[in-house]
Amino acid sequence: MAELAHALAQITAALSRWPQYLEGTRRYVMRRFPFVLIYRDLEGTIQILAIAHGRRRPGYWYAR
């Protein structure tokens, strides 16, 4: 939970800092765990689309 809170704080501090991903999204790779936060900026609001495992079936969350 602390790592997730850290990730959200980092994203909030600089939305466009993290690399672009699929269709207008960005991704933040967690440091200690193999998870990736997929998010997008919607008019000043951060929308978290997925917290995906980085080593399992890439893109499995996309169809959801």
CHARMM internal coordinates of N, CA and C (Angstrom, degrees):
IC EDIT
DIST 1 N 1 CA 1.4505
DIST 1 CA 1 C 1.5256
ANGL 1 N 1 CA 1 C 110.38
DIST 1 C 2 N 1.3225
ANGL 1 CA 1 C 2 N 116.56
DIHE 1 N 1 CA 1 C 2 N -36.85
DIST 2 N 2 CA 1.4692
ANGL 1 C 2 N 2 CA 120.02
DIHE 1 CA 1 C 2 N 2 CA 178.99
DIST 2 CA 2 C 1.5267
ANGL 2 N 2 CA 2 C 110.76
DIHE 1 C 2 N 2 CA 2 C -64.52
DIST 2 C 3 N 1.3250
ANGL 2 CA 2 C 3 N 117.01
DIHE 2 N 2 CA 2 C 3 N -38.56
DIST 3 N 3 CA 1.4649
ANGL 2 C 3 N 3 CA 120.52
DIHE 2 CA 2 C 3 N 3 CA 178.57
DIST 3 CA 3 C 1.5174
ANGL 3 N 3 CA 3 C 111.00
DIHE 2 C 3 N 3 CA 3 C -66.48
DIST 3 C 4 N 1.3221
ANGL 3 CA 3 C 4 N 117.25
DIHE 3 N 3 CA 3 C 4 N -38.37
DIST 4 N 4 CA 1.4589
ANGL 3 C 4 N 4 CA 121.33
DIHE 3 CA 3 C 4 N 4 CA 176.74
DIST 4 CA 4 C 1.5217
ANGL 4 N 4 CA 4 C 110.64
DIHE 3 C 4 N 4 CA 4 C -65.52
DIST 4 C 5 N 1.3090
ANGL 4 CA 4 C 5 N 117.73
DIHE 4 N 4 CA 4 C 5 N -42.99
DIST 5 N 5 CA 1.4667
ANGL 4 C 5 N 5 CA 121.34
DIHE 4 CA 4 C 5 N 5 CA 177.43
DIST 5 CA 5 C 1.5270
ANGL 5 N 5 CA 5 C 110.73
DIHE 4 C 5 N 5 CA 5 C -61.95
DIST 5 C 6 N 1.3312
ANGL 5 CA 5 C 6 N 116.59
DIHE 5 N 5 CA 5 C 6 N -39.83
DIST 6 N 6 CA 1.4638
ANGL 5 C 6 N 6 CA 121.23
DIHE 5 CA 5 C 6 N 6 CA 177.53
DIST 6 CA 6 C 1.5383
ANGL 6 N 6 CA 6 C 110.38
DIHE 5 C 6 N 6 CA 6 C -63.75
DIST 6 C 7 N 1.3209
ANGL 6 CA 6 C 7 N 116.57
DIHE 6 N 6 CA 6 C 7 N -43.38
DIST 7 N 7 CA 1.4606
ANGL 6 C 7 N 7 CA 121.12
DIHE 6 CA 6 C 7 N 7 CA 179.30
DIST 7 CA 7 C 1.5218
ANGL 7 N 7 CA 7 C 110.89
DIHE 6 C 7 N 7 CA 7 C -61.32
DIST 7 C 8 N 1.3200
ANGL 7 CA 7 C 8 N 117.08
DIHE 7 N 7 CA 7 C 8 N -44.91
DIST 8 N 8 CA 1.4624
ANGL 7 C 8 N 8 CA 120.36
DIHE 7 CA 7 C 8 N 8 CA 179.70
DIST 8 CA 8 C 1.5224
ANGL 8 N 8 CA 8 C 111.72
DIHE 7 C 8 N 8 CA 8 C -64.82
DIST 8 C 9 N 1.3222
ANGL 8 CA 8 C 9 N 117.15
DIHE 8 N 8 CA 8 C 9 N -36.89
DIST 9 N 9 CA 1.4648
ANGL 8 C 9 N 9 CA 120.45
DIHE 8 CA 8 C 9 N 9 CA 177.24
DIST 9 CA 9 C 1.5253
ANGL 9 N 9 CA 9 C 110.62
DIHE 8 C 9 N 9 CA 9 C -65.56
DIST 9 C 10 N 1.3246
ANGL 9 CA 9 C 10 N 117.43
DIHE 9 N 9 CA 9 C 10 N -41.29
DIST 10 N 10 CA 1.4596
ANGL 9 C 10 N 10 CA 121.51
DIHE 9 CA 9 C 10 N 10 CA 178.62
DIST 10 CA 10 C 1.5229
ANGL 10 N 10 CA 10 C 111.38
DIHE 9 C 10 N 10 CA 10 C -64.75
DIST 10 C 11 N 1.3137
ANGL 10 CA 10 C 11 N 116.98
DIHE 10 N 10 CA 10 C 11 N -43.34
DIST 11 N 11 CA 1.4637
ANGL 10 C 11 N 11 CA 121.21
DIHE 10 CA 10 C 11 N 11 CA 179.49
DIST 11 CA 11 C 1.5229
ANGL 11 N 11 CA 11 C 110.20
DIHE 10 C 11 N 11 CA 11 C -64.88
DIST 11 C 12 N 1.3106
ANGL 11 CA 11 C 12 N 116.94
DIHE 11 N 11 CA 11 C 12 N -44.66
DIST 12 N 12 CA 1.4643
ANGL 11 C 12 N 12 CA 121.43
DIHE 11 CA 11 C 12 N 12 CA -179.32
DIST 12 CA 12 C 1.5305
ANGL 12 N 12 CA 12 C 111.45
DIHE 11 C 12 N 12 CA 12 C -62.00
DIST 12 C 13 N 1.3227
ANGL 12 CA 12 C 13 N 116.95
DIHE 12 N 12 CA 12 C 13 N -37.08
DIST 13 N 13 CA 1.4676
ANGL 12 C 13 N 13 CA 120.95
DIHE 12 CA 12 C 13 N 13 CA -178.35
DIST 13 CA 13 C 1.5248
ANGL 13 N 13 CA 13 C 112.21
DIHE 12 C 13 N 13 CA 13 C -66.94
DIST 13 C 14 N 1.3193
ANGL 13 CA 13 C 14 N 118.18
DIHE 13 N 13 CA 13 C 14 N -32.46
DIST 14 N 14 CA 1.4682
ANGL 13 C 14 N 14 CA 121.30
DIHE 13 CA 13 C 14 N 14 CA -177.54
DIST 14 CA 14 C 1.5271
ANGL 14 N 14 CA 14 C 109.32
DIHE 13 C 14 N 14 CA 14 C -154.12
DIST 14 C 15 N 1.3143
ANGL 14 CA 14 C 15 N 117.17
DIHE 14 N 14 CA 14 C 15 N 88.67
DIST 15 N 15 CA 1.4626
ANGL 14 C 15 N 15 CA 122.13
DIHE 14 CA 14 C 15 N 15 CA -174.57
DIST 15 CA 15 C 1.5227
ANGL 15 N 15 CA 15 C 113.87
DIHE 14 C 15 N 15 CA 15 C -58.99
DIST 15 C 16 N 1.3136
ANGL 15 CA 15 C 16 N 117.60
DIHE 15 N 15 CA 15 C 16 N -40.88
DIST 16 N 16 CA 1.4653
ANGL 15 C 16 N 16 CA 120.14
DIHE 15 CA 15 C 16 N 16 CA -174.67
DIST 16 CA 16 C 1.5241
ANGL 16 N 16 CA 16 C 113.18
DIHE 15 C 16 N 16 CA 16 C -90.46
DIST 16 C 17 N 1.2923
ANGL 16 CA 16 C 17 N 117.70
DIHE 16 N 16 CA 16 C 17 N 7.21
DIST 17 N 17 CA 1.4662
ANGL 16 C 17 N 17 CA 122.06
DIHE 16 CA 16 C 17 N 17 CA -178.54
DIST 17 CA 17 C 1.5225
ANGL 17 N 17 CA 17 C 112.62
DIHE 16 C 17 N 17 CA 17 C -70.89
DIST 17 C 18 N 1.2954
ANGL 17 CA 17 C 18 N 117.36
DIHE 17 N 17 CA 17 C 18 N -31.77
DIST 18 N 18 CA 1.4620
ANGL 17 C 18 N 18 CA 122.03
DIHE 17 CA 17 C 18 N 18 CA -173.34
DIST 18 CA 18 C 1.5209
ANGL 18 N 18 CA 18 C 110.37
DIHE 17 C 18 N 18 CA 18 C -89.58
DIST 18 C 19 N 1.3285
ANGL 18 CA 18 C 19 N 118.12
DIHE 18 N 18 CA 18 C 19 N 151.85
DIST 19 N 19 CA 1.4725
ANGL 18 C 19 N 19 CA 121.16
DIHE 18 CA 18 C 19 N 19 CA -171.95
DIST 19 CA 19 C 1.5191
ANGL 19 N 19 CA 19 C 114.02
DIHE 18 C 19 N 19 CA 19 C -64.33
DIST 19 C 20 N 1.3270
ANGL 19 CA 19 C 20 N 114.61
DIHE 19 N 19 CA 19 C 20 N 147.36
DIST 20 N 20 CA 1.4610
ANGL 19 C 20 N 20 CA 120.45
DIHE 19 CA 19 C 20 N 20 CA 176.46
DIST 20 CA 20 C 1.5159
ANGL 20 N 20 CA 20 C 109.07
DIHE 19 C 20 N 20 CA 20 C -69.33
DIST 20 C 21 N 1.3333
ANGL 20 CA 20 C 21 N 114.02
DIHE 20 N 20 CA 20 C 21 N 150.58
DIST 21 N 21 CA 1.4569
ANGL 20 C 21 N 21 CA 120.04
DIHE 20 CA 20 C 21 N 21 CA -176.64
DIST 21 CA 21 C 1.5151
ANGL 21 N 21 CA 21 C 108.52
DIHE 20 C 21 N 21 CA 21 C -127.40
DIST 21 C 22 N 1.2903
ANGL 21 CA 21 C 22 N 120.18
DIHE 21 N 21 CA 21 C 22 N -125.35
DIST 22 N 22 CA 1.4607
ANGL 21 C 22 N 22 CA 123.48
DIHE 21 CA 21 C 22 N 22 CA -176.81
DIST 22 CA 22 C 1.5231
ANGL 22 N 22 CA 22 C 112.24
DIHE 21 C 22 N 22 CA 22 C -93.42
DIST 22 C 23 N 1.3086
ANGL 22 CA 22 C 23 N 116.62
DIHE 22 N 22 CA 22 C 23 N 133.54
DIST 23 N 23 CA 1.4661
ANGL 22 C 23 N 23 CA 124.32
DIHE 22 CA 22 C 23 N 23 CA 171.36
DIST 23 CA 23 C 1.5241
ANGL 23 N 23 CA 23 C 114.60
DIHE 22 C 23 N 23 CA 23 C 44.23
DIST 23 C 24 N 1.3026
ANGL 23 CA 23 C 24 N 116.64
DIHE 23 N 23 CA 23 C 24 N 56.92
DIST 24 N 24 CA 1.4558
ANGL 23 C 24 N 24 CA 120.91
DIHE 23 CA 23 C 24 N 24 CA 174.98
DIST 24 CA 24 C 1.5198
ANGL 24 N 24 CA 24 C 115.64
DIHE 23 C 24 N 24 CA 24 C 81.40
DIST 24 C 25 N 1.3102
ANGL 24 CA 24 C 25 N 116.87
DIHE 24 N 24 CA 24 C 25 N 9.62
DIST 25 N 25 CA 1.4618
ANGL 24 C 25 N 25 CA 119.65
DIHE 24 CA 24 C 25 N 25 CA 177.88
DIST 25 CA 25 C 1.5265
ANGL 25 N 25 CA 25 C 109.30
DIHE 24 C 25 N 25 CA 25 C -98.25
DIST 25 C 26 N 1.3105
ANGL 25 CA 25 C 26 N 115.15
DIHE 25 N 25 CA 25 C 26 N 168.79
DIST 26 N 26 CA 1.4587
ANGL 25 C 26 N 26 CA 122.36
DIHE 25 CA 25 C 26 N 26 CA 174.51
DIST 26 CA 26 C 1.5208
ANGL 26 N 26 CA 26 C 107.32
DIHE 25 C 26 N 26 CA 26 C -130.47
DIST 26 C 27 N 1.3184
ANGL 26 CA 26 C 27 N 115.95
DIHE 26 N 26 CA 26 C 27 N 163.06
DIST 27 N 27 CA 1.4634
ANGL 26 C 27 N 27 CA 118.11
DIHE 26 CA 26 C 27 N 27 CA -179.94
DIST 27 CA 27 C 1.5250
ANGL 27 N 27 CA 27 C 110.74
DIHE 26 C 27 N 27 CA 27 C -135.03
DIST 27 C 28 N 1.2975
ANGL 27 CA 27 C 28 N 113.38
DIHE 27 N 27 CA 27 C 28 N 143.49
DIST 28 N 28 CA 1.4602
ANGL 27 C 28 N 28 CA 122.74
DIHE 27 CA 27 C 28 N 28 CA 177.81
DIST 28 CA 28 C 1.5222
ANGL 28 N 28 CA 28 C 106.82
DIHE 27 C 28 N 28 CA 28 C -120.08
DIST 28 C 29 N 1.3199
ANGL 28 CA 28 C 29 N 116.83
DIHE 28 N 28 CA 28 C 29 N 121.11
DIST 29 N 29 CA 1.4657
ANGL 28 C 29 N 29 CA 121.68
DIHE 28 CA 28 C 29 N 29 CA 179.41
DIST 29 CA 29 C 1.5220
ANGL 29 N 29 CA 29 C 107.97
DIHE 28 C 29 N 29 CA 29 C -92.22
DIST 29 C 30 N 1.3139
ANGL 29 CA 29 C 30 N 116.36
DIHE 29 N 29 CA 29 C 30 N 123.23
DIST 30 N 30 CA 1.4554
ANGL 29 C 30 N 30 CA 120.80
DIHE 29 CA 29 C 30 N 30 CA 179.65
DIST 30 CA 30 C 1.5223
ANGL 30 N 30 CA 30 C 110.31
DIHE 29 C 30 N 30 CA 30 C -68.60
DIST 30 C 31 N 1.3041
ANGL 30 CA 30 C 31 N 116.38
DIHE 30 N 30 CA 30 C 31 N 147.52
DIST 31 N 31 CA 1.4613
ANGL 30 C 31 N 31 CA 121.58
DIHE 30 CA 30 C 31 N 31 CA -174.93
DIST 31 CA 31 C 1.5192
ANGL 31 N 31 CA 31 C 113.04
DIHE 30 C 31 N 31 CA 31 C -77.02
DIST 31 C 32 N 1.3013
ANGL 31 CA 31 C 32 N 117.85
DIHE 31 N 31 CA 31 C 32 N -45.41
DIST 32 N 32 CA 1.4668
ANGL 31 C 32 N 32 CA 120.70
DIHE 31 CA 31 C 32 N 32 CA -171.03
DIST 32 CA 32 C 1.5215
ANGL 32 N 32 CA 32 C 114.25
DIHE 31 C 32 N 32 CA 32 C -95.93
DIST 32 C 33 N 1.3025
ANGL 32 CA 32 C 33 N 117.04
DIHE 32 N 32 CA 32 C 33 N -17.02
DIST 33 N 33 CA 1.4601
ANGL 32 C 33 N 33 CA 120.77
DIHE 32 CA 32 C 33 N 33 CA -175.26
DIST 33 CA 33 C 1.5206
ANGL 33 N 33 CA 33 C 109.34
DIHE 32 C 33 N 33 CA 33 C -127.86
DIST 33 C 34 N 1.3329
ANGL 33 CA 33 C 34 N 118.42
DIHE 33 N 33 CA 33 C 34 N 154.31
DIST 34 N 34 CA 1.4696
ANGL 33 C 34 N 34 CA 120.10
DIHE 33 CA 33 C 34 N 34 CA -178.06
DIST 34 CA 34 C 1.5363
ANGL 34 N 34 CA 34 C 112.48
DIHE 33 C 34 N 34 CA 34 C -82.53
DIST 34 C 35 N 1.3155
ANGL 34 CA 34 C 35 N 116.94
DIHE 34 N 34 CA 34 C 35 N 50.87
DIST 35 N 35 CA 1.4509
ANGL 34 C 35 N 35 CA 121.00
DIHE 34 CA 34 C 35 N 35 CA 179.22
DIST 35 CA 35 C 1.5180
ANGL 35 N 35 CA 35 C 110.88
DIHE 34 C 35 N 35 CA 35 C -118.97
DIST 35 C 36 N 1.3160
ANGL 35 CA 35 C 36 N 114.92
DIHE 35 N 35 CA 35 C 36 N 151.71
DIST 36 N 36 CA 1.4543
ANGL 35 C 36 N 36 CA 122.63
DIHE 35 CA 35 C 36 N 36 CA -179.44
DIST 36 CA 36 C 1.5265
ANGL 36 N 36 CA 36 C 107.62
DIHE 35 C 36 N 36 CA 36 C -125.88
DIST 36 C 37 N 1.3188
ANGL 36 CA 36 C 37 N 116.93
DIHE 36 N 36 CA 36 C 37 N 133.65
DIST 37 N 37 CA 1.4567
ANGL 36 C 37 N 37 CA 121.62
DIHE 36 CA 36 C 37 N 37 CA 173.59
DIST 37 CA 37 C 1.5200
ANGL 37 N 37 CA 37 C 107.95
DIHE 36 C 37 N 37 CA 37 C -95.61
DIST 37 C 38 N 1.3015
ANGL 37 CA 37 C 38 N 117.21
DIHE 37 N 37 CA 37 C 38 N 123.08
DIST 38 N 38 CA 1.4557
ANGL 37 C 38 N 38 CA 122.22
DIHE 37 CA 37 C 38 N 38 CA 176.43
DIST 38 CA 38 C 1.5233
ANGL 38 N 38 CA 38 C 106.08
DIHE 37 C 38 N 38 CA 38 C -103.43
DIST 38 C 39 N 1.3325
ANGL 38 CA 38 C 39 N 116.39
DIHE 38 N 38 CA 38 C 39 N 124.89
DIST 39 N 39 CA 1.4599
ANGL 38 C 39 N 39 CA 119.82
DIHE 38 CA 38 C 39 N 39 CA -176.33
DIST 39 CA 39 C 1.5106
ANGL 39 N 39 CA 39 C 110.57
DIHE 38 C 39 N 39 CA 39 C -144.04
DIST 39 C 40 N 1.3392
ANGL 39 CA 39 C 40 N 115.49
DIHE 39 N 39 CA 39 C 40 N 167.51
DIST 40 N 40 CA 1.4551
ANGL 39 C 40 N 40 CA 121.39
DIHE 39 CA 39 C 40 N 40 CA 172.32
DIST 40 CA 40 C 1.5197
ANGL 40 N 40 CA 40 C 109.38
DIHE 39 C 40 N 40 CA 40 C -145.42
DIST 40 C 41 N 1.3037
ANGL 40 CA 40 C 41 N 114.33
DIHE 40 N 40 CA 40 C 41 N 156.18
DIST 41 N 41 CA 1.4583
ANGL 40 C 41 N 41 CA 122.10
DIHE 40 CA 40 C 41 N 41 CA -179.57
DIST 41 CA 41 C 1.5218
ANGL 41 N 41 CA 41 C 108.23
DIHE 40 C 41 N 41 CA 41 C -97.09
DIST 41 C 42 N 1.3109
ANGL 41 CA 41 C 42 N 116.48
DIHE 41 N 41 CA 41 C 42 N 116.85
DIST 42 N 42 CA 1.4594
ANGL 41 C 42 N 42 CA 121.80
DIHE 41 CA 41 C 42 N 42 CA 178.09
DIST 42 CA 42 C 1.5236
ANGL 42 N 42 CA 42 C 109.21
DIHE 41 C 42 N 42 CA 42 C -114.28
DIST 42 C 43 N 1.3294
ANGL 42 CA 42 C 43 N 115.67
DIHE 42 N 42 CA 42 C 43 N 92.91
DIST 43 N 43 CA 1.4556
ANGL 42 C 43 N 43 CA 121.74
DIHE 42 CA 42 C 43 N 43 CA 177.44
DIST 43 CA 43 C 1.5253
ANGL 43 N 43 CA 43 C 112.43
DIHE 42 C 43 N 43 CA 43 C 50.97
DIST 43 C 44 N 1.3110
ANGL 43 CA 43 C 44 N 116.36
DIHE 43 N 43 CA 43 C 44 N 50.25
DIST 44 N 44 CA 1.4569
ANGL 43 C 44 N 44 CA 120.73
DIHE 43 CA 43 C 44 N 44 CA 177.34
DIST 44 CA 44 C 1.5120
ANGL 44 N 44 CA 44 C 115.21
DIHE 43 C 44 N 44 CA 44 C 86.92
DIST 44 C 45 N 1.3194
ANGL 44 CA 44 C 45 N 117.83
DIHE 44 N 44 CA 44 C 45 N -0.91
DIST 45 N 45 CA 1.4604
ANGL 44 C 45 N 45 CA 122.50
DIHE 44 CA 44 C 45 N 45 CA 177.48
DIST 45 CA 45 C 1.5236
ANGL 45 N 45 CA 45 C 108.66
DIHE 44 C 45 N 45 CA 45 C -110.79
DIST 45 C 46 N 1.3043
ANGL 45 CA 45 C 46 N 116.21
DIHE 45 N 45 CA 45 C 46 N 134.08
DIST 46 N 46 CA 1.4637
ANGL 45 C 46 N 46 CA 120.23
DIHE 45 CA 45 C 46 N 46 CA 177.86
DIST 46 CA 46 C 1.5214
ANGL 46 N 46 CA 46 C 108.57
DIHE 45 C 46 N 46 CA 46 C -88.55
DIST 46 C 47 N 1.3285
ANGL 46 CA 46 C 47 N 116.15
DIHE 46 N 46 CA 46 C 47 N 123.39
DIST 47 N 47 CA 1.4613
ANGL 46 C 47 N 47 CA 120.85
DIHE 46 CA 46 C 47 N 47 CA 177.41
DIST 47 CA 47 C 1.5255
ANGL 47 N 47 CA 47 C 107.90
DIHE 46 C 47 N 47 CA 47 C -109.41
DIST 47 C 48 N 1.3210
ANGL 47 CA 47 C 48 N 116.32
DIHE 47 N 47 CA 47 C 48 N 114.69
DIST 48 N 48 CA 1.4599
ANGL 47 C 48 N 48 CA 121.64
DIHE 47 CA 47 C 48 N 48 CA 176.98
DIST 48 CA 48 C 1.5284
ANGL 48 N 48 CA 48 C 107.17
DIHE 47 C 48 N 48 CA 48 C -83.89
DIST 48 C 49 N 1.3189
ANGL 48 CA 48 C 49 N 116.17
DIHE 48 N 48 CA 48 C 49 N 118.52
DIST 49 N 49 CA 1.4588
ANGL 48 C 49 N 49 CA 120.82
DIHE 48 CA 48 C 49 N 49 CA -178.24
DIST 49 CA 49 C 1.5189
ANGL 49 N 49 CA 49 C 112.22
DIHE 48 C 49 N 49 CA 49 C -92.40
DIST 49 C 50 N 1.3269
ANGL 49 CA 49 C 50 N 116.14
DIHE 49 N 49 CA 49 C 50 N -32.75
DIST 50 N 50 CA 1.4671
ANGL 49 C 50 N 50 CA 119.07
DIHE 49 CA 49 C 50 N 50 CA -178.63
DIST 50 CA 50 C 1.5169
ANGL 50 N 50 CA 50 C 110.57
DIHE 49 C 50 N 50 CA 50 C -161.23
DIST 50 C 51 N 1.3008
ANGL 50 CA 50 C 51 N 114.51
DIHE 50 N 50 CA 50 C 51 N 149.10
DIST 51 N 51 CA 1.4597
ANGL 50 C 51 N 51 CA 122.30
DIHE 50 CA 50 C 51 N 51 CA 165.07
DIST 51 CA 51 C 1.5197
ANGL 51 N 51 CA 51 C 102.88
DIHE 50 C 51 N 51 CA 51 C -118.04
DIST 51 C 52 N 1.3236
ANGL 51 CA 51 C 52 N 114.57
DIHE 51 N 51 CA 51 C 52 N 98.57
DIST 52 N 52 CA 1.4557
ANGL 51 C 52 N 52 CA 120.73
DIHE 51 CA 51 C 52 N 52 CA -169.77
DIST 52 CA 52 C 1.5232
ANGL 52 N 52 CA 52 C 111.76
DIHE 51 C 52 N 52 CA 52 C -107.22
DIST 52 C 53 N 1.3149
ANGL 52 CA 52 C 53 N 115.95
DIHE 52 N 52 CA 52 C 53 N 146.23
DIST 53 N 53 CA 1.4588
ANGL 52 C 53 N 53 CA 121.09
DIHE 52 CA 52 C 53 N 53 CA 175.32
DIST 53 CA 53 C 1.5199
ANGL 53 N 53 CA 53 C 107.40
DIHE 52 C 53 N 53 CA 53 C -72.23
DIST 53 C 54 N 1.3139
ANGL 53 CA 53 C 54 N 117.23
DIHE 53 N 53 CA 53 C 54 N 129.26
DIST 54 N 54 CA 1.4493
ANGL 53 C 54 N 54 CA 122.00
DIHE 53 CA 53 C 54 N 54 CA -174.39
DIST 54 CA 54 C 1.5108
ANGL 54 N 54 CA 54 C 115.97
DIHE 53 C 54 N 54 CA 54 C -75.83
DIST 54 C 55 N 1.3139
ANGL 54 CA 54 C 55 N 118.00
DIHE 54 N 54 CA 54 C 55 N -11.99
DIST 55 N 55 CA 1.4575
ANGL 54 C 55 N 55 CA 120.54
DIHE 54 CA 54 C 55 N 55 CA -176.71
DIST 55 CA 55 C 1.5212
ANGL 55 N 55 CA 55 C 113.70
DIHE 54 C 55 N 55 CA 55 C -116.59
DIST 55 C 56 N 1.2945
ANGL 55 CA 55 C 56 N 116.70
DIHE 55 N 55 CA 55 C 56 N 6.93
DIST 56 N 56 CA 1.4638
ANGL 55 C 56 N 56 CA 120.20
DIHE 55 CA 55 C 56 N 56 CA 178.88
DIST 56 CA 56 C 1.5157
ANGL 56 N 56 CA 56 C 109.93
DIHE 55 C 56 N 56 CA 56 C -116.67
DIST 56 C 57 N 1.2735
ANGL 56 CA 56 C 57 N 116.84
DIHE 56 N 56 CA 56 C 57 N 135.01
DIST 57 N 57 CA 1.4610
ANGL 56 C 57 N 57 CA 124.52
DIHE 56 CA 56 C 57 N 57 CA 175.58
DIST 57 CA 57 C 1.5280
ANGL 57 N 57 CA 57 C 113.35
DIHE 56 C 57 N 57 CA 57 C 21.02
DIST 57 C 58 N 1.2956
ANGL 57 CA 57 C 58 N 118.92
DIHE 57 N 57 CA 57 C 58 N 84.26
DIST 58 N 58 CA 1.4655
ANGL 57 C 58 N 58 CA 120.88
DIHE 57 CA 57 C 58 N 58 CA -179.73
DIST 58 CA 58 C 1.5234
ANGL 58 N 58 CA 58 C 111.61
DIHE 57 C 58 N 58 CA 58 C -53.64
DIST 58 C 59 N 1.3044
ANGL 58 CA 58 C 59 N 115.83
DIHE 58 N 58 CA 58 C 59 N 133.91
DIST 59 N 59 CA 1.4602
ANGL 58 C 59 N 59 CA 121.76
DIHE 58 CA 58 C 59 N 59 CA 177.15
DIST 59 CA 59 C 1.5218
ANGL 59 N 59 CA 59 C 115.50
DIHE 58 C 59 N 59 CA 59 C 79.67
DIST 59 C 60 N 1.3284
ANGL 59 CA 59 C 60 N 118.61
DIHE 59 N 59 CA 59 C 60 N 7.51
DIST 60 N 60 CA 1.4657
ANGL 59 C 60 N 60 CA 120.78
DIHE 59 CA 59 C 60 N 60 CA -178.03
DIST 60 CA 60 C 1.5239
ANGL 60 N 60 CA 60 C 112.12
DIHE 59 C 60 N 60 CA 60 C -60.85
DIST 60 C 61 N 1.2972
ANGL 60 CA 60 C 61 N 117.34
DIHE 60 N 60 CA 60 C 61 N -27.79
DIST 61 N 61 CA 1.4510
ANGL 60 C 61 N 61 CA 122.64
DIHE 60 CA 60 C 61 N 61 CA -177.54
DIST 61 CA 61 C 1.5221
ANGL 61 N 61 CA 61 C 111.95
DIHE 60 C 61 N 61 CA 61 C -77.19
DIST 61 C 62 N 1.3204
ANGL 61 CA 61 C 62 N 117.92
DIHE 61 N 61 CA 61 C 62 N -18.53
DIST 62 N 62 CA 1.4669
ANGL 61 C 62 N 62 CA 122.08
DIHE 61 CA 61 C 62 N 62 CA -170.65
DIST 62 CA 62 C 1.5286
ANGL 62 N 62 CA 62 C 113.45
DIHE 61 C 62 N 62 CA 62 C -61.60
DIST 62 C 63 N 1.3053
ANGL 62 CA 62 C 63 N 118.32
DIHE 62 N 62 CA 62 C 63 N -36.31
DIST 63 N 63 CA 1.4674
ANGL 62 C 63 N 63 CA 121.77
DIHE 62 CA 62 C 63 N 63 CA -177.33
DIST 63 CA 63 C 1.5328
ANGL 63 N 63 CA 63 C 112.84
DIHE 62 C 63 N 63 CA 63 C -77.64
DIST 63 C 64 N 1.3258
ANGL 63 CA 63 C 64 N 117.19
DIHE 63 N 63 CA 63 C 64 N -10.44
DIST 64 N 64 CA 1.4638
ANGL 63 C 64 N 64 CA 120.02
DIHE 63 CA 63 C 64 N 64 CA -176.24
DIST 64 CA 64 C 1.4676
ANGL 64 N 64 CA 64 C 111.31
DIHE 63 C 64 N 64 CA 64 C -77.87
END
COOR INIT
IC SEED 1 N 1 CA 1 C
IC BUILD
